[in-house]
Every structure is written in C-alpha cells, then in structure tokens.
Amino acid sequence: MKTFRFFVENVDAACFTYVLNKDGTDGINFINEKCVDLWEVGADEAKQNVEVLWSMIDPSQLDGVRESVLASGRDLTPWRYSWKITTPSGNVKWLRSKGMPVKGKMIPWFGIP
C-alpha cells in the first residue's frame, strides 16, 4: 500500500478516491496535490464538501457528467469522460478523466488535465 500511495502522491496527474454511497450521497476520501493544482481547491475543502468540485463543471455538461458517474457505478464499468470546468480564479479547463468502480468500496478516479 505504501508503494501505491507513493505513486499517487508523485504521479503527474490528479488522483482522488470518489465514493458514491447507496443513499445517493457522495464524497472524496483521498485527493493528491495535483488535484489542488487542477481545481484550485485545497484537499481538506474538497474532502469536506465534494459539491465544491461538482459546482465547477460547466452547467451544460453537469447532467451528463453526473449520469456517466452513476452509470459507471451502477454497472461497474470503466468510466471515461471529458468535460469543462471553471475554477474559482476563473480559469477554464478541459478535463479528461477515467476511473474504475469497485462495488462496496471506494472508487478511484484519475483526472488528467
């Protein structure tokens, strides 16, 4: 496990663990520093309130992103999606992300700017 943690702490990509609960609530349990660079939000803030990340998604794409995440978690299929965000400082960025859901466990998601 130490090797995995070392990898995600040092890889040149944003890595985080997203959890989608049966009751529909969601959250983040782990987020590396690249995520902070990408979203311009501190790790503690993202873990305490995942909505801060959802709120950056372009409104015209939000439903599509949410549905793709739900479908991936429901069907336990790999997730791949590209979408646009606007960071708190006003920077517009396109993200390409992928992840693999795991039933009953945390779901690792990797975002690549």
N, CA, C and O atoms as a MOPAC input file, in Angstrom:
PM7 MOZYME 1SCF
protein

 N      0.82200 1    -1.20400 1     0.00000 1
 C      0.00000 1     0.00000 1     0.00000 1
 C      0.85700 1     1.25500 1     0.00000 1
 O      0.46500 1     2.27500 1    -0.56800 1
 N      2.02800 1     1.19000 1     0.63500 1
 C      2.90400 1     2.35500 1     0.64600 1
 C      3.36000 1     2.70100 1    -0.76800 1
 O      3.50300 1     3.87700 1    -1.10200 1
 N      3.58900 1     1.68600 1    -1.60100 1
 C      4.01000 1     1.92500 1    -2.97800 1
 C      2.91600 1     2.64500 1    -3.75100 1
 O      3.20500 1     3.57700 1    -4.50200 1
 N      1.65700 1     2.22700 1    -3.58000 1
 C      0.54600 1     2.87700 1    -4.26600 1
 C      0.42300 1     4.32800 1    -3.81900 1
 O      0.26400 1     5.22400 1    -4.64800 1
 N      0.49500 1     4.55800 1    -2.52200 1
 C      0.38400 1     5.92200 1    -2.00200 1
 C      1.51300 1     6.78200 1    -2.55000 1
 O      1.28400 1     7.93200 1    -2.92600 1
 N      2.72800 1     6.24400 1    -2.60000 1
 C      3.86400 1     6.97500 1    -3.16000 1
 C      3.58500 1     7.34100 1    -4.61500 1
 O      3.83400 1     8.46900 1    -5.04000 1
 N      3.06700 1     6.38100 1    -5.37000 1
 C      2.75600 1     6.61800 1    -6.77300 1
 C      1.75300 1     7.76100 1    -6.93800 1
 O      2.02200 1     8.70700 1    -7.67800 1
 N      0.61600 1     7.69200 1    -6.26900 1
 C     -0.41400 1     8.71300 1    -6.47200 1
 C     -0.01100 1    10.06000 1    -5.90100 1
 O     -0.52600 1    11.09200 1    -6.33100 1
 N      0.90200 1    10.06600 1    -4.93900 1
 C      1.37900 1    11.34100 1    -4.41100 1
 C      2.37300 1    12.00100 1    -5.36300 1
 O      2.56100 1    13.21700 1    -5.31100 1
 N      3.01200 1    11.21300 1    -6.23400 1
 C      4.08500 1    11.74000 1    -7.06600 1
 C      3.83100 1    11.69900 1    -8.57100 1
 O      4.61800 1    12.25300 1    -9.33800 1
 N      2.75400 1    11.05900 1    -9.00500 1
 C      2.44900 1    10.99300 1   -10.43100 1
 C      2.03200 1    12.37900 1   -10.93400 1
 O      1.48100 1    13.18500 1   -10.18400 1
 N      2.30300 1    12.64000 1   -12.21100 1
 C      1.94900 1    13.93500 1   -12.78600 1
 C      0.51800 1    13.90000 1   -13.32600 1
 O      0.27700 1    14.18300 1   -14.50000 1
 N     -0.40700 1    13.55500 1   -12.46300 1
 C     -1.83500 1    13.51400 1   -12.79400 1
 C     -2.61900 1    13.68500 1   -11.50400 1
 O     -2.14600 1    13.34500 1   -10.42000 1
 N     -3.80100 1    14.20700 1   -11.63800 1
 C     -4.68500 1    14.35200 1   -10.48300 1
 C     -5.29700 1    12.98800 1   -10.15600 1
 O     -5.85000 1    12.32900 1   -11.03600 1
 N     -5.20000 1    12.56900 1    -8.90700 1
 C     -5.76300 1    11.29000 1    -8.46700 1
 C     -6.59100 1    11.53200 1    -7.21400 1
 O     -6.17100 1    12.24400 1    -6.30200 1
 N     -7.76000 1    10.93700 1    -7.18600 1
 C     -8.56500 1    11.03100 1    -5.98100 1
 C     -9.46500 1     9.81800 1    -5.86600 1
 O     -9.69600 1     9.10200 1    -6.84100 1
 N     -9.96100 1     9.60100 1    -4.68600 1
 C    -10.85900 1     8.49000 1    -4.42300 1
 C    -12.24200 1     9.06000 1    -4.17400 1
 O    -12.47800 1     9.75800 1    -3.18800 1
 N    -13.14400 1     8.75200 1    -5.08000 1
 C    -14.52100 1     9.24200 1    -5.02700 1
 C    -15.41300 1     8.11100 1    -4.54000 1
 O    -15.29000 1     6.97500 1    -4.99700 1
 N    -16.31100 1     8.42200 1    -3.61000 1
 C    -17.21000 1     7.42000 1    -3.05500 1
 C    -18.65000 1     7.81500 1    -3.36900 1
 O    -19.07900 1     8.93000 1    -3.07000 1
 N    -19.38300 1     6.89700 1    -3.96800 1
 C    -20.79900 1     7.09000 1    -4.24600 1
 C    -21.56000 1     6.10500 1    -3.36900 1
 O    -21.49000 1     4.89400 1    -3.58100 1
 N    -22.28100 1     6.62200 1    -2.39000 1
 C    -22.98800 1     5.77900 1    -1.42600 1
 C    -24.35000 1     5.33700 1    -1.94600 1
 O    -24.91900 1     5.97600 1    -2.83100 1
 N    -24.86700 1     4.25300 1    -1.39900 1
 C    -26.16500 1     3.71800 1    -1.81900 1
 C    -27.29000 1     4.72000 1    -1.64300 1
 O    -28.26400 1     4.70300 1    -2.39500 1
 N    -27.16000 1     5.60400 1    -0.64300 1
 C    -28.21800 1     6.58600 1    -0.39000 1
 C    -28.12900 1     7.80700 1    -1.31000 1
 O    -28.91700 1     8.74400 1    -1.17900 1
 N    -27.16700 1     7.79500 1    -2.24400 1
 C    -27.03100 1     8.89500 1    -3.19100 1
 C    -26.03900 1     9.96500 1    -2.77900 1
 O    -25.68500 1    10.82300 1    -3.58800 1
 N    -25.58200 1     9.92900 1    -1.53400 1
 C    -24.57000 1    10.88700 1    -1.11200 1
 C    -23.22100 1    10.47800 1    -1.69500 1
 O    -23.00700 1     9.31800 1    -2.04700 1
 N    -22.32700 1    11.43800 1    -1.79000 1
 C    -21.01300 1    11.14500 1    -2.32900 1
 C    -19.95500 1    11.91900 1    -1.57300 1
 O    -20.26600 1    12.79200 1    -0.76300 1
 N    -18.71400 1    11.59600 1    -1.84200 1
 C    -17.62300 1    12.27500 1    -1.17000 1
 C    -16.27300 1    11.85800 1    -1.71200 1
 O    -16.17100 1    11.00500 1    -2.59400 1
 N    -15.24900 1    12.47200 1    -1.17300 1
 C    -13.87100 1    12.17100 1    -1.53700 1
 C    -13.12500 1    11.80300 1    -0.26200 1
 O    -13.18800 1    12.51800 1     0.73800 1
 N    -12.41800 1    10.67700 1    -0.31400 1
 C    -11.64000 1    10.23900 1     0.84900 1
 C    -10.16300 1    10.55000 1     0.71100 1
 O     -9.46600 1    10.71800 1     1.71100 1
 N     -9.68300 1    10.62900 1    -0.51500 1
 C     -8.27200 1    10.92900 1    -0.76100 1
 C     -8.17900 1    11.82600 1    -1.99100 1
 O     -8.93400 1    11.67200 1    -2.95200 1
 N     -7.24800 1    12.75700 1    -1.94100 1
 C     -7.02300 1    13.63400 1    -3.08800 1
 C     -5.55500 1    14.04800 1    -3.06600 1
 O     -5.05100 1    14.49400 1    -2.03500 1
 N     -4.86700 1    13.90400 1    -4.19700 1
 C     -3.44900 1    14.27000 1    -4.20800 1
 C     -3.26800 1    15.74600 1    -4.56000 1
 O     -4.22500 1    16.44300 1    -4.89800 1
 N     -2.02800 1    16.20100 1    -4.47500 1
 C     -1.74500 1    17.62400 1    -4.68400 1
 C     -2.02100 1    18.09400 1    -6.10700 1
 O     -2.32100 1    19.27200 1    -6.30500 1
 N     -1.93200 1    17.21300 1    -7.10500 1
 C     -2.24200 1    17.61400 1    -8.47400 1
 C     -3.69800 1    18.05000 1    -8.59700 1
 O     -4.02100 1    18.92000 1    -9.40600 1
 N     -4.56600 1    17.45500 1    -7.80700 1
 C     -5.97100 1    17.87900 1    -7.80800 1
 C     -6.08300 1    19.31700 1    -7.32000 1
 O     -6.87600 1    20.10400 1    -7.83700 1
 N     -5.28800 1    19.64100 1    -6.33200 1
 C     -5.29400 1    21.01000 1    -5.82200 1
 C     -4.85200 1    21.96300 1    -6.93100 1
 O     -5.45000 1    23.02100 1    -7.12500 1
 N     -3.79700 1    21.57800 1    -7.65800 1
 C     -3.33600 1    22.40400 1    -8.77900 1
 C     -4.41100 1    22.52200 1    -9.84900 1
 O     -4.61200 1    23.59600 1   -10.41600 1
 N     -5.09800 1    21.43100 1   -10.12600 1
 C     -6.10100 1    21.38500 1   -11.19100 1
 C     -7.34300 1    22.20000 1   -10.85500 1
 O     -7.75800 1    23.05400 1   -11.63800 1
 N     -7.94000 1    21.93700 1    -9.68500 1
 C     -9.19900 1    22.58200 1    -9.31900 1
 C     -9.02700 1    23.86100 1    -8.50600 1
 O     -9.98800 1    24.60300 1    -8.30000 1
 N     -7.80300 1    24.11800 1    -8.04500 1
 C     -7.53400 1    25.31200 1    -7.23600 1
 C     -8.31000 1    25.29300 1    -5.92800 1
 O     -8.72500 1    26.33700 1    -5.42400 1
 N     -8.50200 1    24.10300 1    -5.38700 1
 C     -9.21800 1    23.91600 1    -4.12600 1
 C     -8.36000 1    23.01500 1    -3.24900 1
 O     -7.82300 1    22.01400 1    -3.72300 1
 N     -8.23200 1    23.36100 1    -1.98500 1
 C     -7.45000 1    22.55000 1    -1.06700 1
 C     -8.04900 1    21.17600 1    -0.83900 1
 O     -9.26000 1    20.98600 1    -0.94500 1
 N     -7.18100 1    20.21400 1    -0.52200 1
 C     -7.61400 1    18.83400 1    -0.30900 1
 C     -8.65600 1    18.73500 1     0.80500 1
 O     -9.65500 1    18.03200 1     0.65500 1
 N     -8.43500 1    19.42400 1     1.90800 1
 C     -9.38800 1    19.35700 1     3.02600 1
 C    -10.75900 1    19.89200 1     2.62100 1
 O    -11.78500 1    19.31700 1     2.98400 1
 N    -10.77500 1    20.98500 1     1.87300 1
 C    -12.04900 1    21.55700 1     1.43100 1
 C    -12.78900 1    20.58200 1     0.50800 1
 O    -13.99900 1    20.40200 1     0.64000 1
 N    -12.06800 1    19.95900 1    -0.42000 1
 C    -12.69000 1    19.00000 1    -1.34500 1
 C    -13.22700 1    17.78700 1    -0.59700 1
 O    -14.29900 1    17.28200 1    -0.92800 1
 N    -12.49300 1    17.31600 1     0.40700 1
 C    -12.94300 1    16.15200 1     1.18400 1
 C    -14.14600 1    16.50000 1     2.05500 1
 O    -15.02700 1    15.66400 1     2.25100 1
 N    -14.19300 1    17.69900 1     2.56900 1
 C    -15.30100 1    18.10500 1     3.42700 1
 C    -16.56900 1    18.40600 1     2.64600 1
 O    -17.67400 1    18.25400 1     3.16700 1
 N    -16.41300 1    18.83900 1     1.37800 1
 C    -17.57600 1    19.22200 1     0.58800 1
 C    -17.30600 1    18.97500 1    -0.89100 1
 O    -16.81700 1    19.85900 1    -1.59400 1
 N    -17.62500 1    17.77400 1    -1.35900 1
 C    -17.36900 1    17.42500 1    -2.75600 1
 C    -18.14900 1    18.31900 1    -3.71600 1
 O    -17.78900 1    18.42600 1    -4.88900 1
 N    -19.19800 1    18.95200 1    -3.24000 1
 C    -20.00700 1    19.83400 1    -4.08700 1
 C    -19.17900 1    20.98600 1    -4.65000 1
 O    -19.50800 1    21.52400 1    -5.70700 1
 N    -18.11100 1    21.36900 1    -3.95600 1
 C    -17.26300 1    22.44600 1    -4.46200 1
 C    -16.65300 1    22.05700 1    -5.81200 1
 O    -16.43700 1    22.92200 1    -6.66100 1
 N    -16.37500 1    20.76900 1    -6.02000 1
 C    -15.85100 1    20.30700 1    -7.31600 1
 C    -16.96400 1    20.18700 1    -8.34500 1
 O    -16.80000 1    20.59600 1    -9.49400 1
 N    -18.10800 1    19.61900 1    -7.92700 1
 C    -19.24000 1    19.49900 1    -8.85500 1
 C    -19.65500 1    20.86700 1    -9.37300 1
 O    -20.03600 1    20.99800 1   -10.53600 1
 N    -19.58700 1    21.88100 1    -8.52900 1
 C    -20.06200 1    23.22000 1    -8.91100 1
 C    -19.19500 1    23.88200 1    -9.97600 1
 O    -19.62500 1    24.85900 1   -10.59000 1
 N    -18.00000 1    23.38200 1   -10.20800 1
 C    -17.12000 1    23.95700 1   -11.22400 1
 C    -17.42500 1    23.44400 1   -12.62900 1
 O    -16.97100 1    24.02700 1   -13.61300 1
 N    -18.18500 1    22.36500 1   -12.72800 1
 C    -18.48500 1    21.77900 1   -14.03200 1
 C    -19.39600 1    22.71500 1   -14.81200 1
 O    -20.34400 1    23.27800 1   -14.26600 1
 N    -19.09500 1    22.87200 1   -16.09300 1
 C    -19.91400 1    23.70600 1   -16.96300 1
 C    -21.37800 1    23.25800 1   -16.84200 1
 O    -21.66900 1    22.07200 1   -16.99800 1
 N    -22.29300 1    24.18200 1   -16.56800 1
 C    -23.70000 1    23.80900 1   -16.36100 1
 C    -24.30300 1    22.98500 1   -17.49700 1
 O    -25.16200 1    22.13600 1   -17.25900 1
 N    -23.85600 1    23.23200 1   -18.73100 1
 C    -24.41000 1    22.48300 1   -19.86500 1
 C    -23.93600 1    21.02700 1   -19.87900 1
 O    -24.49300 1    20.20400 1   -20.60400 1
 N    -22.92200 1    20.70700 1   -19.09000 1
 C    -22.37200 1    19.35800 1   -19.05900 1
 C    -22.61300 1    18.62800 1   -17.74100 1
 O    -22.36600 1    17.42700 1   -17.64000 1
 N    -23.09300 1    19.34600 1   -16.73800 1
 C    -23.22500 1    18.76100 1   -15.40600 1
 C    -24.07900 1    17.50600 1   -15.39200 1
 O    -23.66300 1    16.50100 1   -14.81400 1
 N    -25.24800 1    17.52100 1   -16.00000 1
 C    -26.11100 1    16.33700 1   -16.00500 1
 C    -25.42200 1    15.15300 1   -16.67100 1
 O    -25.54400 1    14.02300 1   -16.19600 1
 N    -24.70900 1    15.39000 1   -17.74800 1
 C    -24.00200 1    14.31900 1   -18.44200 1
 C    -22.89600 1    13.71000 1   -17.60600 1
 O    -22.71700 1    12.49200 1   -17.59700 1
 N    -22.15000 1    14.55300 1   -16.90100 1
 C    -21.08400 1    14.05200 1   -16.03100 1
 C    -21.68900 1    13.21600 1   -14.90700 1
 O    -21.23800 1    12.10200 1   -14.64000 1
 N    -22.71200 1    13.76100 1   -14.25100 1
 C    -23.35000 1    13.02200 1   -13.14800 1
 C    -23.91300 1    11.67900 1   -13.61800 1
 O    -23.73300 1    10.66200 1   -12.94900 1
 N    -24.58900 1    11.67400 1   -14.75800 1
 C    -25.17000 1    10.43500 1   -15.27200 1
 C    -24.08900 1     9.42100 1   -15.61900 1
 O    -24.25300 1     8.22500 1   -15.38000 1
 N    -22.99200 1     9.89600 1   -16.18000 1
 C    -21.91200 1     8.96900 1   -16.53200 1
 C    -21.29900 1     8.33000 1   -15.28300 1
 O    -20.95500 1     7.14900 1   -15.29100 1
 N    -21.16600 1     9.11000 1   -14.22200 1
 C    -20.63900 1     8.57400 1   -12.95600 1
 C    -21.61700 1     7.55600 1   -12.37900 1
 O    -21.21300 1     6.47100 1   -11.95900 1
 N    -22.89900 1     7.90500 1   -12.35900 1
 C    -23.90800 1     6.98700 1   -11.82900 1
 C    -23.96800 1     5.69100 1   -12.62900 1
 O    -24.05400 1     4.60900 1   -12.04900 1
 N    -23.92400 1     5.79200 1   -13.94800 1
 C    -23.98100 1     4.59500 1   -14.79600 1
 C    -22.76200 1     3.71000 1   -14.56300 1
 O    -22.88600 1     2.48700 1   -14.49200 1
 N    -21.60700 1     4.31000 1   -14.44600 1
 C    -20.38700 1     3.54900 1   -14.20200 1
 C    -20.46000 1     2.81000 1   -12.85900 1
 O    -20.11100 1     1.63300 1   -12.77100 1
 N    -20.91400 1     3.50900 1   -11.82300 1
 C    -21.04600 1     2.88100 1   -10.50700 1
 C    -22.11200 1     1.80700 1   -10.48000 1
 O    -21.92900 1     0.76200 1    -9.85600 1
 N    -23.21700 1     2.05100 1   -11.14700 1
 C    -24.32900 1     1.08400 1   -11.18800 1
 C    -23.93700 1    -0.17900 1   -11.95100 1
 O    -24.21000 1    -1.29400 1   -11.50800 1
 N    -23.29200 1     0.01100 1   -13.10300 1
 C    -22.96600 1    -1.11400 1   -13.98000 1
 C    -21.57800 1    -1.70000 1   -13.72800 1
 O    -21.20700 1    -2.71300 1   -14.32000 1
 N    -20.81600 1    -1.05500 1   -12.84400 1
 C    -19.43500 1    -1.45200 1   -12.55500 1
 C    -18.60600 1    -1.55900 1   -13.83500 1
 O    -17.89300 1    -2.53500 1   -14.06500 1
 N    -18.72900 1    -0.51900 1   -14.65300 1
 C    -17.98200 1    -0.43500 1   -15.90100 1
 C    -16.97500 1     0.70900 1   -15.80300 1
 O    -17.19200 1     1.65500 1   -15.04600 1
 N    -15.88800 1     0.63700 1   -16.55000 1
 C    -14.89900 1     1.73000 1   -16.52700 1
 C    -15.55400 1     3.06100 1   -16.89100 1
 O    -16.45900 1     3.12100 1   -17.72400 1
 N    -15.08400 1     4.10300 1   -16.26000 1
 C    -15.61600 1     5.44600 1   -16.50400 1
 C    -14.58700 1     6.25700 1   -17.27400 1
 O    -13.41400 1     6.30400 1   -16.90400 1
 N    -15.03200 1     6.88800 1   -18.33700 1
 C    -14.21200 1     7.81400 1   -19.11000 1
 C    -15.10800 1     8.98600 1   -19.50800 1
 O    -16.23100 1     8.79500 1   -19.97500 1
 N    -14.60100 1    10.18100 1   -19.31600 1
 C    -15.42000 1    11.34300 1   -19.64000 1
 C    -14.51300 1    12.56200 1   -19.82500 1
 O    -13.47300 1    12.67600 1   -19.17500 1
 N    -14.91200 1    13.45700 1   -20.70300 1
 C    -14.23000 1    14.74300 1   -20.89000 1
 C    -15.23800 1    15.85100 1   -20.64700 1
 O    -16.36600 1    15.79000 1   -21.13600 1
 N    -14.83900 1    16.85200 1   -19.90100 1
 C    -15.74400 1    17.94200 1   -19.61000 1
 C    -14.96500 1    19.20600 1   -19.27700 1
 O    -13.74500 1    19.18200 1   -19.11600 1
 N    -15.69700 1    20.30400 1   -19.17800 1
 C    -15.09700 1    21.61900 1   -18.93800 1
 C    -15.45200 1    22.09500 1   -17.53400 1
 O    -16.58000 1    21.93700 1   -17.06900 1
 N    -14.45300 1    22.68600 1   -16.87200 1
 C    -14.69400 1    23.30700 1   -15.56500 1
 C    -14.23900 1    24.76300 1   -15.60900 1
 O    -13.44900 1    25.15700 1   -16.46600 1
 N    -14.74600 1    25.53900 1   -14.68100 1
 C    -14.25500 1    26.88500 1   -14.43200 1
 C    -13.83100 1    26.93400 1   -12.97500 1
 O    -14.65000 1    26.73000 1   -12.07800 1
 N    -12.55400 1    27.20200 1   -12.73400 1
 C    -12.00100 1    27.19700 1   -11.38200 1
 C    -12.39800 1    28.47500 1   -10.63100 1
 O    -12.90000 1    29.42500 1   -11.23100 1
 N    -12.16900 1    28.48400 1    -9.32100 1
 C    -12.51500 1    29.68600 1    -8.54700 1
 C    -11.85500 1    30.97400 1    -9.05200 1
 O    -12.41000 1    32.06000 1    -8.88800 1
 N    -10.66700 1    30.85300 1    -9.66900 1
 C     -9.99900 1    32.05500 1   -10.17800 1
 C    -10.48400 1    32.44900 1   -11.56900 1
 O    -10.03500 1    33.45200 1   -12.12300 1
 N    -11.41100 1    31.65100 1   -12.14200 1
 C    -11.95600 1    31.95500 1   -13.45900 1
 C    -11.28100 1    31.23100 1   -14.60800 1
 O    -11.66300 1    31.42200 1   -15.76200 1
 N    -10.28500 1    30.40200 1   -14.32100 1
 C     -9.62900 1    29.63600 1   -15.38200 1
 C    -10.57500 1    28.56300 1   -15.90900 1
 O    -11.20500 1    27.84500 1   -15.13300 1
 N    -10.66900 1    28.45900 1   -17.23500 1
 C    -11.47900 1    27.43400 1   -17.88200 1
 C    -10.53600 1    26.31100 1   -18.30300 1
 O     -9.52600 1    26.54600 1   -18.96700 1
 N    -10.88400 1    25.08200 1   -17.90300 1
 C    -10.03100 1    23.92800 1   -18.20200 1
 C    -10.88900 1    22.77700 1   -18.71300 1
 O    -12.01900 1    22.57000 1   -18.27200 1
 N    -10.31600 1    22.03600 1   -19.65500 1
 C    -10.95100 1    20.80400 1   -20.11800 1
 C    -10.28000 1    19.64300 1   -19.41400 1
 O     -9.05200 1    19.57100 1   -19.36500 1
 N    -11.07000 1    18.73600 1   -18.87100 1
 C    -10.55400 1    17.56400 1   -18.16100 1
 C    -10.90500 1    16.29500 1   -18.92100 1
 O    -11.99200 1    16.17500 1   -19.48700 1
 N     -9.98700 1    15.36600 1   -18.92600 1
 C    -10.23300 1    14.00500 1   -19.41200 1
 C     -9.98600 1    13.11300 1   -18.21300 1
 O     -8.90900 1    13.15100 1   -17.61800 1
 N    -10.95500 1    12.32900 1   -17.86100 1
 C    -10.81200 1    11.50600 1   -16.67000 1
 C    -11.22200 1    10.08000 1   -16.94400 1
 O    -11.96300 1     9.78400 1   -17.88100 1
 N    -10.72200 1     9.21200 1   -16.10300 1
 C    -11.12800 1     7.82000 1   -16.17100 1
 C    -11.04100 1     7.22700 1   -14.78400 1
 O    -10.29800 1     7.70900 1   -13.92900 1
 N    -11.80700 1     6.17900 1   -14.57400 1
 C    -11.81000 1     5.51600 1   -13.28300 1
 C    -12.41500 1     4.13800 1   -13.40300 1
 O    -12.99800 1     3.78200 1   -14.42700 1
 N    -12.26900 1     3.37200 1   -12.34600 1
 C    -12.82000 1     2.02500 1   -12.29900 1
 C    -13.59000 1     1.86300 1   -10.99400 1
 O    -12.99800 1     1.92100 1    -9.91600 1
 N    -14.90200 1     1.66000 1   -11.07800 1
 C    -15.68300 1     1.48800 1    -9.85700 1
 C    -15.43600 1     0.11800 1    -9.22500 1
 O    -15.13500 1    -0.85800 1    -9.91200 1
 N    -15.57100 1     0.07400 1    -7.91700 1
 C    -15.43200 1    -1.16000 1    -7.15600 1
 C    -16.63000 1    -1.23800 1    -6.21800 1
 O    -16.81300 1    -0.36500 1    -5.36900 1
 N    -17.44000 1    -2.27000 1    -6.36500 1
 C    -18.66500 1    -2.39100 1    -5.56600 1
 C    -18.35200 1    -2.46100 1    -4.07500 1
 O    -17.51200 1    -3.24400 1    -3.63200 1
 N    -19.04600 1    -1.62500 1    -3.32100 1
 C    -18.92100 1    -1.63100 1    -1.87300 1
 C    -17.63500 1    -1.04200 1    -1.34200 1
 O    -17.36100 1    -1.11900 1    -0.14500 1
 N    -16.84400 1    -0.45500 1    -2.22300 1
 C    -15.59000 1     0.13800 1    -1.79200 1
 C    -15.44400 1     1.51800 1    -2.41500 1
 O    -16.28100 1     1.96100 1    -3.20200 1
 N    -14.37700 1     2.17100 1    -2.04600 1
 C    -14.09800 1     3.46300 1    -2.63400 1
 C    -13.79700 1     3.29500 1    -4.10800 1
 O    -13.30000 1     2.25100 1    -4.53200 1
 N    -14.09100 1     4.29900 1    -4.87400 1
 C    -13.89200 1     4.25000 1    -6.31200 1
 C    -12.73500 1     5.17600 1    -6.66600 1
 O    -12.81300 1     6.37600 1    -6.40300 1
 N    -11.65100 1     4.64400 1    -7.26300 1
 C    -10.56000 1     5.53300 1    -7.65600 1
 C    -10.86900 1     6.22400 1    -8.97000 1
 O    -11.28800 1     5.58300 1    -9.93400 1
 N    -10.66600 1     7.51600 1    -9.00600 1
 C    -10.88500 1     8.29900 1   -10.22500 1
 C     -9.59900 1     9.05200 1   -10.51900 1
 O     -8.97900 1     9.61200 1    -9.61500 1
 N     -9.21400 1     9.06400 1   -11.74200 1
 C     -7.99600 1     9.75200 1   -12.12000 1
 C     -8.33800 1    10.81500 1   -13.15000 1
 O     -8.82600 1    10.50700 1   -14.23700 1
 N     -8.08300 1    12.05200 1   -12.80400 1
 C     -8.35800 1    13.15100 1   -13.70700 1
 C     -7.08000 1    13.62100 1   -14.35400 1
 O     -6.07700 1    13.82800 1   -13.67100 1
 N     -7.09800 1    13.79100 1   -15.63900 1
 C     -5.90600 1    14.23700 1   -16.34900 1
 C     -6.23500 1    15.53100 1   -17.08100 1
 O     -7.10500 1    15.54900 1   -17.95200 1
 N     -5.55100 1    16.60300 1   -16.73700 1
 C     -5.85900 1    17.86300 1   -17.41600 1
 C     -5.44900 1    17.83800 1   -18.86800 1
 O     -5.64000 1    18.82400 1   -19.58100 1

